[in-house]
Every structure is written in C-alpha cells, then in structure tokens.
Amino acid sequence: MNRHHWWRDAVIYQVYVRSFLDSTGDGIGDLAGVRAGLPYLRKLGVDGIWLSPFYPSPQHDHGYDVADYRDVDPVYGDLAEFDRLVAAAHRLGVRVLLDIVPNHCSSAHPWFREALAAAPGSPERARFHFADGRGPGGDEPPNNWHAMFGGPAWTRVTEADGRPGQWYLHMFTPEQPDWNWRNPEVADEFDGVLRFWLDRGVDGFRIDVAAGLFKHPDLPDSPDPEADARTRDSVNPLAWNQPEVHDVWRHWRAVCEEYTARDGRERLLVGEVSVPSAREHAEYVRPDELHQAFFFDLLGAPWDADAFRKVISEAMQDIAGTGSTVTWVLNNHDQVRTVTRYGEPAEGSGLGAARARAAALLMLALPGAAYIYQGEELGLPEVVDLPDDVLTDPIFRRTGSRARIRDGCRVPLPWSGQASPFGFTSGDEGAKPWLPQPDYFAEYATHRALADTRSSWHLYRDGLQLRSALHQLGEGTLRWLDTQPGVLAFARDDLVCAVNFGTAPVPAPVDGTPLLASGPCPPGELPGSTAAWWIDGS
C-alpha cells in the first residue's frame, strides 16, 4: 500500500470526546480521557483519530456552536492537555484530525456579539447574514428558508434603541449564526485558525458542512422552503453547494501543502459533503481541493445486494475517477447506530448485529479510506428509550419530536464493570455520565469484548490486520463478479470479497484459501478466486 499518501487508504476512528472516557469525574469525556484510551485504539489497529469539537462553546449543539476556535473548553481540558494528546498519539503512530466548523459559529462568539451591538449596515454585521425583514414593519423573515433542525432559518434581533430590528440567518439553530463567506474578513480569520492548529502539530481537519459556507447573494425564496427541515439535510440549492465554496477548499488545500512542503508530513482535509449525487460529490475532491469527502450513500443504502452494488459502482466511477479515493462511512455521531439501523425486530435481535458485522468487513475490503464511529467496534446498539428529560439534541428542543434525534448514538462508552458508569468516569461511586447508560451496556463493555475472541471488537481488529497485511486491500480498484442472487461479490486482484445479503449458501473453499468468516453460512470458492473473504450478513 502507498504509505507516502497515508490518507488514501487510512482507517480513522471518530472520537466523540464528550462520550469517550472521562478523566475528571464530572461525567463528561475529555481530552485526557482520549489520551488514556490511545493504547486501546492502537491495539484496535486504526491509523488515526478524528476528534469532535472541544472548543469553548455554550454547548447548544455540543460544540458545533463554537465561541472560540483557538482554545479548549475547560470541560475538556486546556491547550497543554491537547498538546500532550497530540504528542502521545504521534508516539504511537496515530494521526490526529480536528473537527472544524466554518459554516457557522456560536451566538456567544465575540464577533457575533459585536454584530448585535452594532448598527444595521455596519462592518460587524457584514461578517454574518443580517437583513431587513419583509412586510409591514419588517415583521416577516427576509425569505422563506427553514433551518435543518426545525423552525425558520431567521431570528429577529432587538436593536440598541430597543426597537425590533434586522434578522440574522442560521441554517441550524438560532444559537448558530451562519458566517458570511462573501466577506474577506471571514476567510482571513479561518486562515489563521487553520494555521494555529497546524502549528500545534495536527494532521488535518474534518470539515463540518463542507458544502455550505456560501449562500445565494440575493437570498431569494426557496421553491421548497421546508425541504431542509423535512429531510434534515443540505438540500436547499440556494443555501448549499454554491460554486464559490470550491475556491475556499483550493485555498485550504494550498495551506496544507505549504505545511507538507516544510516537513514532508501530509496534512489531510476531509469534508462532510452532503450533495445530491456522486458526481457533484466528486467535484469536492478534485486534485487541488479536498483530499477526501465522506461518501454517505453507502450509509444510507438499504440492506440489499443490488443497492450496495449501485452506490459502490457510482462512487468508484465518479469519485475515484478524480484521482482521489472514496471515503467510506457506515456511521457517525449524527446517525442511528448500525446494529439498530440494520435490524428488523420481527426477524430477531441478532439480525442487525450480523448485518453490521458483515457491513464492517465489506467496508474494510473496499478500495479507499474508511471511518469508524466510536462504539461500532463493540457492536453497540442505539439507545432508543432515553427519557425526554435527559435529551439534549437541539432537534428535540426545536421540534418536540424524537424522530431522528441523535442522543441515542452518543451515550458514553462502557469500559468495564456490571453497572453504570461502566468505567467511563473516574469519579466517586455513583457519578453519573452526561447521558444515562442502559444496564445492557454491560454486555458490550470493552473489557469483555477484548476477552471474547468472537466479539465484534475482534472482528474489527482482525479485519484491520488483514487490511494491512494483504496487498490487495486498501487503495486500488475492484472487479464485480457474477454470483447467485442475494450475494454481492467483487475481486481485489486475486482476493474475493463475498457478502451474503440473504440466506444463499456457497460451496466450500479450495484448500489453503485465506478466509475471514463472520457467520455460520458455509464459505466457499467463487469464480476466478484464489482467496476469499466471506461475510455472512444473514
């Protein structure tokens, strides 16, 4: 595998810092906890970690409302602890990516406070999207856009003289005002933010809402004003995926290349890109833009061999064709956990687990890079019965609906023991994690997973070891194979990956065939193969 361009086939582990490991006993995970967990992640075999936002923030959206881009929130530690974490990770050969949020900030950010105190038309307000309202007295929002987390995308302010004034744009919550990237001050500010963290040794950035930043300059009405709120995705063509955003990524890529030229250590830009098609996705990973962008179509595909083949083929054609590699994901901090998403209660509780295991090995066998969300390696299910009074997701607060809320995948990890807090917090007995852990988390605790060679943890670890050991895996191409219905099969040079999406048995393998099996269905030989990676998702 090509280790010069380490990112092309890297496997990155997403650390949701708040829920990983608490070192202080306050029930909230922190950077020192991440540092303590590095040997666990090195043993698992990942190449790097992506840290969720840990910057100073009022935590209206758990850090995605940033009040200061150049510091650490005291609940997570301080800059000295961050530096210790980066140094410890690098000693273990683990790279560190930060989550950067350039589309919006916190309403507590100093620049937004200055904007509220300033007059309409001022330079302070020009850093954001302030506009006069419509209708008598300006009582109606400037346009009909809806926020992704529910409600209108505009909030009216009270001016210094006490009168109702202008409105400001926020595509998520009122506590997250959108930056105006048509203002060069904003671009200059983020240039400084990138350099601040690159100077502290980070290996790159995961970019939140990478298809955002620019809005249509006229802020016209949307033809489907409720689309963002209905889909909770970036689908308003006037608010997302504007052509000017590509100039930002070209500049950021140049900044990363500047640092790489200094010391030969490549820095990575990976974008959260939500766009309608793989072809539009590919535009973000052209050679002078982002190195990678998450390909969410595999995550959203139904458990069906034909559906998986279609989205994989489109990614390989459109994205890999740019010279980049596909960045595969099955889960993250915004999605229902894989075990639950693939499960069908009528079929029994083990179905989702079998499919999740199969999907994980399939992802690791595909060409390109892969990202693993914390807890997936333990086979954790979604916590679906959190009481209303503990929910923190702003989607729930703004809509009153539990549909697609994200707290259930963010419950703190279980590490050891038979009862909460399962080793997550080091506080006094009875210390409570910030979200309650269910009793059944005892079955998934890390210490049990490591001791049980049949666990999902060992499946992930073995898959990662094979991925490193077999030259056929990682970067490269694939060739589809014809097989029986319900089985998806492709070749990576002389190795075959076959995934059983149904119940079809496959004949026994030839002697000496390298094999990794995740289920009871008999593995076997497939046309043109000298090796088989048989995955049973039935």
DRENZAMI-864773 format. One line per 4 residues: number of its first residue (from 1); for each residue z, y, x of C-alpha. Coordinates in nm, 2 decimals, m for minus. Last residue first. Example, Ala and Ser with C-alpha at 12.3 -4.5 7.8 and 13.67 -1.06 7.14 Angstrom:
<recs>
2> 0.71:m0.11:1.37  0.78:m0.45:1.23
</recs>
This chain:
<recs>
538> 0.70:m1.33:m2.79  0.68:m1.09:m2.50  0.62:m1.36:m2.24  0.50:m1.23:m1.90
534> 0.30:m1.45:m1.66  0.23:m1.31:m1.32  m0.03:m1.55:m1.20  m0.19:m1.63:m0.86
530> m0.52:m1.78:m0.75  m0.70:m1.65:m1.06  m1.06:m1.67:m1.16  m1.00:m1.78:m1.51
526> m0.63:m1.81:m1.60  m0.38:m2.08:m1.49  m0.05:m2.11:m1.67  0.29:m2.01:m1.79
522> 0.47:m2.21:m2.06  0.65:m1.99:m2.31  1.02:m1.98:m2.24  1.04:m1.62:m2.13
518> 1.04:m1.37:m1.84  0.82:m1.56:m1.59  0.74:m1.45:m1.24  0.49:m1.68:m1.07
514> 0.33:m1.74:m0.74  0.09:m2.03:m0.79  0.15:m2.31:m0.55  0.02:m2.59:m0.77
510> m0.21:m2.46:m1.05  m0.03:m2.32:m1.35  0.05:m2.50:m1.68  m0.17:m2.42:m1.98
506> m0.11:m2.10:m2.19  0.08:m2.10:m2.51  0.00:m1.83:m2.78  0.30:m1.69:m2.95
502> 0.21:m1.32:m2.97  0.20:m1.03:m2.73  0.18:m1.28:m2.43  0.11:m1.07:m2.12
498> m0.10:m1.20:m1.83  m0.11:m1.04:m1.49  m0.35:m1.21:m1.25  m0.34:m1.19:m0.88
494> m0.66:m1.23:m0.67  m0.76:m0.86:m0.66  m0.54:m0.72:m0.94  m0.67:m0.92:m1.24
490> m0.61:m0.85:m1.61  m0.48:m1.04:m1.90  m0.36:m0.94:m2.25  m0.27:m1.24:m2.47
486> m0.26:m1.21:m2.85  m0.60:m1.37:m2.90  m0.71:m1.61:m2.62  m0.84:m1.48:m2.29
482> m1.11:m1.27:m2.14  m1.01:m1.10:m1.82  m0.99:m0.72:m1.75  m1.03:m0.61:m1.39
478> m0.77:m0.37:m1.23  m0.78:m0.10:m0.98  m0.57:0.02:m0.68  m0.22:0.16:m0.60
474> 0.08:m0.06:m0.67  0.01:m0.43:m0.68  m0.24:m0.65:m0.50  m0.05:m0.60:m0.17
470> 0.23:m0.82:m0.30  0.56:m0.74:m0.13  0.65:m0.40:m0.28  0.55:m0.49:m0.63
466> 0.72:m0.83:m0.59  1.05:m0.65:m0.49  1.02:m0.42:m0.79  0.96:m0.71:m1.03
462> 1.26:m0.89:m0.88  1.48:m0.58:m0.93  1.36:m0.53:m1.28  1.41:m0.89:m1.38
458> 1.75:m0.89:m1.20  1.86:m0.59:m1.41  1.72:m0.75:m1.73  1.97:m1.03:m1.68
454> 1.90:m1.39:m1.59  2.06:m1.37:m1.25  2.39:m1.27:m1.41  2.63:m1.11:m1.16
450> 2.44:m0.79:m1.13  2.42:m0.75:m1.51  2.79:m0.82:m1.55  2.89:m0.54:m1.30
446> 2.64:m0.31:m1.46  2.78:m0.33:m1.81  2.54:m0.47:m2.07  2.77:m0.70:m2.27
442> 3.05:m0.44:m2.26  2.82:m0.20:m2.43  2.90:m0.39:m2.74  3.21:m0.18:m2.80
438> 3.00:0.13:m2.86  3.01:0.43:m2.62  3.11:0.76:m2.76  2.93:1.07:m2.63
434> 3.10:1.31:m2.39  3.28:1.01:m2.24  3.65:0.99:m2.34  3.94:0.95:m2.10
430> 4.18:0.70:m2.25  4.32:0.59:m1.91  4.31:0.88:m1.68  3.98:1.00:m1.54
426> 3.73:0.80:m1.33  3.46:0.81:m1.60  3.18:0.57:m1.65  3.39:0.26:m1.57
422> 3.34:0.11:m1.91  3.47:0.42:m2.09  3.51:0.23:m2.32  3.62:m0.13:m2.33
418> 3.55:m0.46:m2.15  3.52:m0.35:m1.79  3.24:m0.22:m1.57  2.95:0.02:m1.54
414> 2.85:0.12:m1.89  2.61:0.42:m1.90  2.68:0.73:m2.10  2.51:0.76:m2.44
410> 2.18:0.95:m2.39  1.94:0.71:m2.58  2.13:0.76:m2.91  2.16:1.14:m2.86
406> 1.79:1.19:m2.90  1.73:1.27:m3.27  1.41:1.12:m3.41  1.52:1.14:m3.77
402> 1.89:1.23:m3.80  1.81:1.53:m4.02  2.02:1.84:m4.06  1.71:2.03:m3.94
398> 1.85:2.28:m3.69  2.17:2.11:m3.58  2.00:1.76:m3.58  1.71:1.89:m3.36
394> 1.97:2.07:m3.15  2.10:1.73:m3.03  2.48:1.73:m3.00  2.59:1.45:m3.24
390> 2.96:1.39:m3.24  3.04:1.49:m3.60  2.74:1.31:m3.74  2.87:0.97:m3.64
386> 2.68:0.77:m3.38  2.52:0.47:m3.55  2.19:0.42:m3.38  2.29:0.36:m3.02
382> 1.96:0.26:m2.87  1.96:m0.07:m2.69  2.05:m0.11:m2.32  1.84:m0.37:m2.14
378> 2.03:m0.30:m1.82  1.71:m0.19:m1.63  1.65:0.04:m1.92  1.98:0.21:m1.85
374> 1.84:0.50:m1.66  1.48:0.58:m1.75  1.22:0.41:m1.53  0.91:0.60:m1.40
370> 0.60:0.42:m1.27  0.32:0.51:m1.03  m0.04:0.37:m1.01  m0.21:0.05:m1.07
366> m0.04:m0.17:m1.34  0.19:m0.46:m1.25  0.51:m0.26:m1.28  0.41:m0.15:m1.63
362> 0.34:m0.51:m1.73  0.68:m0.62:m1.59  0.85:m0.35:m1.80  0.65:m0.43:m2.11
358> 0.75:m0.80:m2.09  1.12:m0.72:m2.05  1.10:m0.47:m2.35  0.92:m0.73:m2.56
354> 1.18:m1.00:m2.49  1.46:m0.75:m2.57  1.30:m0.63:m2.89  1.26:m0.99:m3.01
350> 1.61:m1.10:m2.93  1.78:m0.94:m3.23  1.59:m1.15:m3.49  1.25:m1.13:m3.65
346> 1.36:m0.93:m3.96  1.52:m0.67:m3.73  1.19:m0.59:m3.56  1.25:m0.47:m3.21
342> 1.00:m0.28:m2.99  1.17:0.06:m3.03  1.51:m0.09:m3.01  1.46:m0.26:m2.67
338> 1.25:0.03:m2.55  1.52:0.30:m2.61  1.42:0.57:m2.86  1.27:0.86:m2.67
334> 1.37:1.20:m2.54  1.57:1.09:m2.23  1.28:0.88:m2.11  1.09:0.56:m2.19
330> 0.79:0.34:m2.13  0.63:0.55:m1.86  0.32:0.51:m1.65  0.19:0.77:m1.40
326> m0.18:0.70:m1.36  m0.31:0.77:m1.01  m0.50:1.08:m0.89  m0.86:1.08:m0.77
322> m0.99:1.23:m1.09  m1.13:0.90:m1.21  m0.77:0.76:m1.22  m0.71:0.99:m1.51
318> m1.02:0.93:m1.73  m1.12:0.57:m1.67  m0.79:0.42:m1.58  m0.61:0.61:m1.86
314> m0.87:0.51:m2.12  m0.85:0.15:m2.02  m0.47:0.14:m2.03  m0.47:0.30:m2.38
310> m0.73:0.05:m2.51  m0.57:m0.26:m2.35  m0.23:m0.17:m2.49  m0.37:m0.13:m2.84
306> m0.57:m0.46:m2.82  m0.26:m0.65:m2.71  m0.03:m0.51:m2.98  0.32:m0.38:m2.96
302> 0.23:m0.04:m3.09  0.13:0.23:m2.83  0.35:0.54:m2.80  0.49:0.45:m2.45
298> 0.15:0.36:m2.33  0.01:0.69:m2.46  0.27:0.89:m2.27  0.09:0.92:m1.94
294> 0.32:1.13:m1.73  0.13:1.37:m1.51  0.06:1.33:m1.14  m0.03:1.53:m0.82
290> m0.05:1.85:m1.03  m0.34:2.08:m0.94  m0.59:2.09:m0.65  m0.72:1.73:m0.67
286> m0.74:1.73:m1.06  m0.42:1.60:m1.22  m0.40:1.85:m1.51  m0.75:1.80:m1.62
282> m0.69:1.43:m1.66  m0.46:1.49:m1.96  m0.75:1.65:m2.14  m0.95:1.33:m2.09
278> m0.65:1.11:m2.19  m0.65:1.29:m2.52  m0.44:1.52:m2.75  m0.21:1.68:m2.49
274> 0.15:1.64:m2.40  0.19:1.69:m2.02  0.53:1.64:m1.87  0.41:1.71:m1.52
270> 0.47:1.55:m1.18  0.46:1.77:m0.87  0.54:1.59:m0.55  0.62:1.71:m0.20
266> 0.47:1.53:0.10  0.66:1.52:0.43  0.43:1.61:0.72  0.68:1.88:0.85
262> 0.52:2.22:0.81  0.20:2.11:0.64  0.40:1.95:0.37  0.57:2.28:0.30
258> 0.24:2.46:0.26  0.10:2.17:0.05  0.39:2.22:m0.19  0.32:2.59:m0.23
254> m0.06:2.52:m0.27  0.03:2.27:m0.55  0.24:2.54:m0.72  m0.06:2.78:m0.70
250> m0.30:2.53:m0.85  m0.05:2.44:m1.11  m0.02:2.81:m1.22  m0.40:2.84:m1.23
246> m0.41:2.54:m1.46  m0.20:2.72:m1.72  m0.47:2.98:m1.78  m0.67:2.73:m1.99
242> m0.42:2.72:m2.28  m0.27:2.38:m2.34  0.00:2.50:m2.58  0.07:2.78:m2.82
238> m0.26:2.85:m2.98  m0.36:2.48:m2.99  m0.04:2.39:m3.18  0.00:2.02:m3.09
234> 0.29:2.02:m2.85  0.50:1.75:m3.01  0.78:1.73:m3.27  0.52:1.59:m3.50
230> 0.63:1.78:m3.81  0.79:2.07:m3.63  0.48:2.13:m3.41  0.24:2.08:m3.70
226> 0.41:2.31:m3.94  0.19:2.61:m3.89  m0.14:2.41:m3.93  m0.42:2.68:m3.90
222> m0.19:2.87:m3.67  m0.16:3.24:m3.71  m0.27:3.46:m3.42  m0.06:3.54:m3.11
218> m0.33:3.77:m2.97  m0.29:3.65:m2.61  m0.30:3.28:m2.70  0.02:3.14:m2.55
214> 0.07:3.04:m2.18  0.36:2.85:m2.05  0.30:2.51:m2.22  0.11:2.21:m2.09
210> 0.38:2.15:m1.83  0.65:2.13:m2.09  0.91:2.03:m1.83  0.78:2.00:m1.47
206> 0.92:1.71:m1.26  0.96:1.86:m0.92  0.93:1.76:m0.56  1.09:1.61:m0.25
202> 1.39:1.83:m0.24  1.51:1.95:0.10  1.71:2.27:0.04  1.42:2.48:0.14
198> 1.22:2.31:m0.14  1.49:2.42:m0.38  1.47:2.79:m0.30  1.10:2.78:m0.25
194> 1.04:2.66:m0.60  1.27:2.92:m0.75  1.10:3.20:m0.55  0.76:3.10:m0.69
190> 0.93:3.09:m1.02  1.02:3.46:m1.00  0.67:3.56:m0.88  0.51:3.39:m1.18
186> 0.75:3.56:m1.42  0.69:3.90:m1.26  0.31:3.85:m1.30  0.34:3.89:m1.68
182> 0.09:3.67:m1.85  0.35:3.39:m1.81  0.55:3.54:m2.09  0.87:3.32:m2.09
178> 0.97:3.15:m2.41  1.32:3.21:m2.54  1.55:2.91:m2.55  1.87:2.99:m2.75
174> 1.65:3.05:m3.06  1.54:2.68:m3.03  1.21:2.51:m2.93  0.90:2.72:m2.94
170> 1.10:3.04:m2.89  0.92:3.38:m2.96  1.10:3.71:m2.99  1.11:3.94:m3.30
166> 1.14:4.32:m3.30  1.41:4.53:m3.46  1.67:4.53:m3.74  1.87:4.85:m3.69
162> 2.20:4.87:m3.50  2.09:5.15:m3.26  2.07:4.91:m2.97  1.82:4.69:m3.16
158> 1.92:4.39:m3.37  1.69:4.10:m3.29  1.46:3.89:m3.51  1.40:3.52:m3.42
154> 1.06:3.36:m3.41  0.94:2.99:m3.38  1.04:2.92:m3.74  1.25:2.62:m3.83
150> 1.27:2.28:m3.66  1.30:2.15:m3.30  0.93:2.20:m3.23  0.94:2.56:m3.35
146> 0.70:2.67:m3.62  0.43:2.93:m3.59  0.34:3.16:m3.88  0.29:3.48:m3.70
142> 0.47:3.81:m3.62  0.78:3.70:m3.83  0.83:3.88:m4.16  1.08:4.17:m4.21
138> 0.87:4.42:m4.03  0.99:4.70:m4.27  0.73:4.59:m4.53  0.52:4.30:m4.39
134> 0.48:4.18:m4.04  0.73:4.18:m3.75  0.69:4.37:m3.42  0.65:4.15:m3.11
130> 0.86:4.03:m2.82  0.72:3.74:m2.61  0.91:3.74:m2.28  0.88:3.92:m1.95
126> 0.74:4.22:m2.13  1.08:4.28:m2.29  1.22:4.40:m1.95  0.91:4.61:m1.88
122> 0.99:4.81:m2.20  0.76:4.81:m2.51  1.05:4.78:m2.75  1.37:4.92:m2.59
118> 1.60:4.74:m2.35  1.93:4.57:m2.43  1.77:4.25:m2.56  1.54:4.25:m2.26
114> 1.83:4.28:m2.01  2.00:3.99:m2.18  1.67:3.80:m2.14  1.65:3.88:m1.77
110> 2.02:3.78:m1.72  1.96:3.43:m1.87  2.20:3.38:m2.16  1.92:3.33:m2.41
106> 1.84:3.03:m2.19  1.50:2.98:m2.03  1.15:2.89:m2.15  0.82:2.74:m2.03
102> 0.92:2.70:m1.66  1.19:2.43:m1.69  1.22:2.25:m1.35  1.36:1.89:m1.33
98> 1.43:1.81:m0.97  1.29:1.52:m0.76  1.49:1.34:m0.49  1.35:1.07:m0.26
94> 1.54:0.76:m0.17  1.52:0.63:0.19  1.89:0.56:0.20  1.96:0.84:0.45
90> 1.74:1.06:0.22  1.96:0.99:m0.08  2.28:1.08:0.12  2.13:1.41:0.24
86> 2.01:1.50:m0.11  2.35:1.42:m0.26  2.54:1.62:0.01  2.32:1.92:m0.05
82> 2.39:1.90:m0.42  2.76:1.88:m0.35  2.74:2.20:m0.15  2.53:2.36:m0.42
78> 2.81:2.30:m0.68  2.94:2.03:m0.91  2.81:1.91:m1.25  3.05:2.10:m1.48
74> 3.03:2.39:m1.24  2.66:2.44:m1.33  2.45:2.43:m1.01  2.26:2.73:m0.88
70> 1.91:2.88:m0.83  1.75:2.85:m1.18  2.03:3.05:m1.35  2.07:3.05:m1.73
66> 1.86:2.74:m1.80  1.82:2.61:m2.16  1.69:2.26:m2.08  2.05:2.20:m1.95
62> 2.19:2.00:m2.24  1.99:2.17:m2.52  2.25:2.43:m2.62  2.41:2.36:m2.29
58> 2.53:2.71:m2.21  2.35:2.66:m1.88  2.41:2.68:m1.51  2.16:2.43:m1.35
54> 2.20:2.05:m1.37  1.86:1.98:m1.53  1.77:1.60:m1.53  1.75:1.45:m1.18
50> 1.44:1.24:m1.09  1.52:0.97:m0.84  1.32:0.80:m0.57  1.16:0.48:m0.44
46> 1.34:0.23:m0.66  1.46:m0.10:m0.53  1.75:m0.20:m0.75  1.97:m0.21:m0.44
42> 1.87:0.15:m0.36  1.98:0.24:m0.71  2.32:0.08:m0.68  2.36:0.23:m0.33
38> 2.29:0.57:m0.49  2.56:0.55:m0.76  2.82:0.74:m0.57  2.57:1.03:m0.51
34> 2.50:1.03:m0.88  2.87:1.06:m0.96  2.90:1.35:m0.71  2.62:1.52:m0.90
30> 2.80:1.49:m1.23  2.85:1.28:m1.54  3.07:1.42:m1.82  3.39:1.26:m1.94
26> 3.62:1.51:m1.76  3.74:1.25:m1.52  3.60:1.41:m1.21  3.35:1.15:m1.07
22> 3.15:1.09:m1.39  2.85:0.85:m1.37  2.51:0.85:m1.53  2.54:1.03:m1.87
18> 2.53:1.40:m1.78  2.30:1.33:m1.48  2.02:1.18:m1.69  1.89:1.00:m1.38
14> 1.52:0.91:m1.41  1.43:0.63:m1.16  1.10:0.67:m0.98  0.87:0.39:m0.88
10> 0.61:0.51:m0.63  0.25:0.41:m0.63  0.07:0.74:m0.57  0.39:0.92:m0.47
6> 0.41:0.78:m0.11  0.07:0.93:m0.01  0.11:0.82:0.35  0.26:0.50:0.22
2> m0.07:0.35:0.12  0.00:0.00:0.00
</recs>
